[in-house]
Amino acid sequence: MAKIIDGRKIAQELNESLSLEVENFRGKNGGTPKLAVVMVGEDPASLFYVKMISQMGKKVSIEVEKYSLPEETSERELLELIDNLNRDRKISGIIVQVPLPPHINQEKVQEAVSPFKDVDCFNPINMGRLALGKPEFLPCTPYAVYELMKREDIKVEGKHTVIVGRSNIVGKPMALILLQKEPYANATLTICHSRTSNLAYYTCQGDVLIVAVGIPEIIKKDMVKEGAVVIDVGTNEVEGKLVGDVDYEGVRDKVSAITPVPGGVGPITNLMLMKNTLKAAEKLVMVNEQ
Ligand SMILES: NC(=O)c1ccc[n+]([C@@H]2O[C@H](COP(=O)([O-])OP(=O)(O)OC[C@H]3O[C@@H](n4cnc5c(N)ncnc54)[C@H](OP(=O)(O)O)[C@@H]3O)[C@@H](O)[C@H]2O)c1
């Protein structure tokens, strides 16, 4: 029987330890870490996500300040706001919700966020640092997977890890994190994507299989190795139900451990954003003291 990895329990433990860390920070420095969330327009998925971030902030006592700008905001106005937030000593971290309206260049905006406040790790400087093995911040979703692996004692060293998906927010940084010369990393990797022919040939070789594709239940029982650890990052809505990229019911009896959807990686992700915000706040204190 596979171990079902309980992401909600891990999130609860992380929540408790992070709340204590924030309390210590406040005791030492007086102020509270503050996350600025910038949103342009009213994309419903973004509105929902921002609400979730605000709730998470309350749980761990990190202040979340929302900047909701109208759809017609110009790129220059948005860049001016980011510049002000970069300079504001009370703001520890900044995230800019995507999608942005089509008249705004997303890359330009993401590059404008100071690398020291880039808690989503979208600034190319931070991605570059991660690629060089000297990360400032880790992108939240792969960071959540890494944290889950540590807490569940899932070691990849000496094993074959297969990642399906190479997006800039999940698959690619996941690979970079697991390539680090760090405990719970040092992975030997294969990365698959939409142009991989015979996906099953590769996924069947994964002692650890991490899937971030966005296609409901694309990974079937005959595509996983017996006894593998399967981590499903996918979140897809099918007929009003949330399902992963892995056929959970089909796969669970064949593997040694698996994350469910919902209740696996998802609950941990926003906590990593808060963890990054606290880290940014600590760094800001050090810089201000110099
Ligand atoms: N749990 C969380 O907190 C969390 C956070 C973020 C995302 N997610 C979920 O994770 C999933 C992936 O998100 P994403 O942002 O990485 O998606 P994305 O940007 O659409 O990237 C999907 C990746 O899957 C690859 N792919 C597509 N079809 C494939 C196929 N048939 N076979 C193999 N690979 C294929 C794509 O290949 P190409 O590069 O060749 O196009 C791409 O690299 C989604 O379900 C998303 O909702 C969950």
Ligand as a Chemical Component Dictionary entry (heavy atoms), coordinates in Angstrom:
data_LIG
# 
_chem_comp.id                   LIG 
_chem_comp.type                 NON-POLYMER 
_chem_comp.pdbx_formal_charge   0 
_chem_comp.three_letter_code    LIG 
# 
loop_
_chem_comp_atom.comp_id 
_chem_comp_atom.atom_id 
_chem_comp_atom.alt_atom_id 
_chem_comp_atom.type_symbol 
_chem_comp_atom.charge 
_chem_comp_atom.model_Cartn_x 
_chem_comp_atom.model_Cartn_y 
_chem_comp_atom.model_Cartn_z 
_chem_comp_atom.pdbx_ordinal 
LIG N1  N1  N 0  -0.070 23.056 -6.504  1  
LIG C1  C1  C 0  0.304  24.300 -6.804  2  
LIG O1  O1  O 0  0.494  25.072 -5.927  3  
LIG C2  C2  C 0  0.505  24.662 -8.245  4  
LIG C3  C3  C 0  1.213  25.810 -8.577  5  
LIG C4  C4  C 0  1.469  26.078 -9.924  6  
LIG C5  C5  C 0  0.944  25.235 -10.901 7  
LIG N2  N2  N 1  0.198  24.157 -10.528 8  
LIG C6  C6  C 0  -0.365 23.233 -11.526 9  
LIG O2  O2  O 0  0.694  22.511 -12.128 10 
LIG C7  C7  C 0  0.369  22.207 -13.473 11 
LIG C8  C8  C 0  1.469  22.747 -14.367 12 
LIG O3  O3  O 0  1.543  24.150 -14.209 13 
LIG P1  P1  P 0  2.532  25.034 -15.083 14 
LIG O4  O4  O 0  2.300  26.447 -14.715 15 
LIG O5  O5  O -1 3.894  24.475 -14.995 16 
LIG O6  O6  O 0  1.917  24.755 -16.548 17 
LIG P2  P2  P 0  2.450  25.210 -17.988 18 
LIG O7  O7  O 0  3.168  26.505 -17.909 19 
LIG O8  O8  O 0  1.297  25.084 -18.894 20 
LIG O9  O9  O 0  3.519  24.088 -18.351 21 
LIG C9  C9  C 0  3.120  22.775 -18.613 22 
LIG C10 C10 C 0  4.310  21.926 -18.961 23 
LIG O10 O10 O 0  3.828  20.631 -19.297 24 
LIG C11 C11 C 0  4.349  20.249 -20.557 25 
LIG N3  N3  N 0  3.397  19.420 -21.285 26 
LIG C12 C12 C 0  2.234  19.786 -21.868 27 
LIG N4  N4  N 0  1.657  18.740 -22.459 28 
LIG C13 C13 C 0  2.453  17.680 -22.247 29 
LIG C14 C14 C 0  2.387  16.324 -22.626 30 
LIG N5  N5  N 0  1.379  15.824 -23.339 31 
LIG N6  N6  N 0  3.385  15.507 -22.240 32 
LIG C15 C15 C 0  4.417  15.988 -21.513 33 
LIG N7  N7  N 0  4.533  17.260 -21.136 34 
LIG C16 C16 C 0  3.559  18.100 -21.503 35 
LIG C17 C17 C 0  4.609  21.531 -21.312 36 
LIG O11 O11 O 0  5.583  21.310 -22.303 37 
LIG P3  P3  P 0  6.142  22.488 -23.261 38 
LIG O12 O12 O 0  7.127  23.243 -22.428 39 
LIG O13 O13 O 0  6.781  21.760 -24.380 40 
LIG O14 O14 O 0  4.956  23.304 -23.655 41 
LIG C18 C18 C 0  5.083  22.447 -20.182 42 
LIG O15 O15 O 0  6.466  22.311 -19.969 43 
LIG C19 C19 C 0  -1.005 22.842 -13.707 44 
LIG O16 O16 O 0  -2.012 21.865 -13.473 45 
LIG C20 C20 C 0  -1.090 23.902 -12.651 46 
LIG O17 O17 O 0  -2.423 24.211 -12.295 47 
LIG C21 C21 C 0  -0.028 23.853 -9.227  48 
# 
loop_
_chem_comp_bond.comp_id 
_chem_comp_bond.atom_id_1 
_chem_comp_bond.atom_id_2 
_chem_comp_bond.value_order 
_chem_comp_bond.pdbx_ordinal 
LIG N1  C1  SING 1  
LIG C1  O1  DOUB 2  
LIG C1  C2  SING 3  
LIG C2  C3  SING 4  
LIG C2  C21 DOUB 5  
LIG C3  C4  DOUB 6  
LIG C4  C5  SING 7  
LIG C5  N2  DOUB 8  
LIG N2  C6  SING 9  
LIG N2  C21 SING 10 
LIG C6  O2  SING 11 
LIG C6  C20 SING 12 
LIG O2  C7  SING 13 
LIG C7  C8  SING 14 
LIG C7  C19 SING 15 
LIG C8  O3  SING 16 
LIG O3  P1  SING 17 
LIG P1  O4  DOUB 18 
LIG P1  O5  SING 19 
LIG P1  O6  SING 20 
LIG O6  P2  SING 21 
LIG P2  O7  DOUB 22 
LIG P2  O8  SING 23 
LIG P2  O9  SING 24 
LIG O9  C9  SING 25 
LIG C9  C10 SING 26 
LIG C10 O10 SING 27 
LIG C10 C18 SING 28 
LIG O10 C11 SING 29 
LIG C11 N3  SING 30 
LIG C11 C17 SING 31 
LIG N3  C12 SING 32 
LIG N3  C16 SING 33 
LIG C12 N4  DOUB 34 
LIG N4  C13 SING 35 
LIG C13 C14 SING 36 
LIG C13 C16 DOUB 37 
LIG C14 N5  SING 38 
LIG C14 N6  DOUB 39 
LIG N6  C15 SING 40 
LIG C15 N7  DOUB 41 
LIG N7  C16 SING 42 
LIG C17 O11 SING 43 
LIG C17 C18 SING 44 
LIG O11 P3  SING 45 
LIG P3  O12 DOUB 46 
LIG P3  O13 SING 47 
LIG P3  O14 SING 48 
LIG C18 O15 SING 49 
LIG C19 O16 SING 50 
LIG C19 C20 SING 51 
LIG C20 O17 SING 52 
# 
